Amino acid sequence: MAWASSIDAFFKNFKRESQILSEETITLITSHIQKKNLQEALSVIHNALKDIENAPLNIAVTGETGTGKSTFINALMGMGQEDEGAAPTGVTETTMERMPYPHPKLPRVTIWDLPGIGSTKFPPQNYLTKMKFAEYDFFVIISALRFKENDAQLAKAIEMMKMNFYFVRTKIDNDIYNEKKSKPRTFSKENVLMKIQDDCSKHLKAALSSVPQIFLVSNFDVSEYDFPKLQSTLLGELPAHKRYIFMLSLNNVTEATINLKRDSLKQKVFLEALKAGALAIIPLVGMIRDELQDLNETFNLYRSYFGLDDASLENIAKDFNMSVDELKVHLRFPNLFAEGNNVSLGEKLLNYIELISSLTGGPLAARFYYRKTYYLQNLFLDAAANDAKALLNREDLFEEKVGPYISKAPDYWE
């Protein structure tokens, strides 16, 4: 089948850190389609989507008091220090218990604030048991000065349990500012960063067999220094089915992050389109599917993922001293499918599905079903990603919009 030959090519278009399927799963799907085992292919796709959509993500963040741990947690979730549900900052650590912080938009993502091992009386192995180490997908060990013996020993204990850990040195912006103020004539940003990196490595090398990667970050300027590199590394080392949920949880800190988020969503849409096509090719099944009836709801989810939901736009509009309606004039997504009639996109799509599904099934139904599912959502994702980039760069927001983002729906679903 043509589908099978296109699947490998499709997934090879994406960087590893945005891929949401393992190589084994891709191979299994293509194998079933090549052999015309459509029920089996549908089962694999269904299970893959189920794993992607239901996978929980638990991130453990540990470090001593004063290292910027809570601020880092908020930065990772894309939250302000005063937002509801944000980790409290500027307070003295008084508890020896772990504290969960659910992501504000994605309840399956939880970041756990763990007390620094130096503030407990537990040795590393007992510390991990006490903090329920088996529940986390990876650990982030934070310092604001230099990593200590306890940090290195904790990393060794985590490594022995075959779990991933990452060293993050925070408050880099403070170090840069202080160095520039104290040594204005000889100041070199690159030299300061190298000095911090070398100092952290030296202290960790004394306790670890190899020098781990250390990420230098500013919790208040997440587009600078190593924060984007940290995000990319975490994505690349997560299991494929967990990358999707972590990607959606990331703040739009750079255009690269927005592109990765768009690409992970495109892969999910592709899988859903394959599933819809496989269902349509089986007689009568397409007639009773209702998964895509409310496409507007799907688009609203995409808006939320790209920071284009009404609440986010209201905050942005305030920054520009304009109304939300005035702001939306400069965005692509609100008018993408506007055609000047009273029929909603969801109603029009449903009518189209019913028309195609009235067939008895077969390749023709599958082809139309697939094209319709894939085209519409990809069109919206491209527009939303471009809007998110314009809002990120701000000055691009008011440029005249040109390009392939059209407001007329494709002829084949008229």
Secondary structure, 3 states (H helix, E strand, C coil): CHHHHHHHHHHCCCCHHHCCCCHHHHHHHHHHHHCCCHHHHHHHHHHHHHHHHHCCEEEEEEECCCCCHHHHHHHHHCCCCCCCCCCCCCCCCCCCCCEEEECCCCCCEEEEEEECHHHCCCCHHHHHHHCCHHHCCEEEEEECCCCCHHHHHHHHHHHHCCCEEEEEECCHHHHHHHHHHHCCCCCCHHHHHHHHHHHHHHHHHCCCCCCCCEEECCCCCCCCCCHHHHHHHHHHHCCHHHHHHHHHHCCCCCHHHHHHHHHHHHHHHHHHHHHHHHHHHCCCHHHHCCCCCCHHHHHHHHHHHCCCCHHHHHHHHHHCCCCHHHHHCCCCHHHCCCCCCCCCHHHHHHHHHHHHHCCCCCHHHHHHHHHHHHHHHHHHHHHHHHHHHHHHHCHHHHCCCCCCCCCCCCHHHC
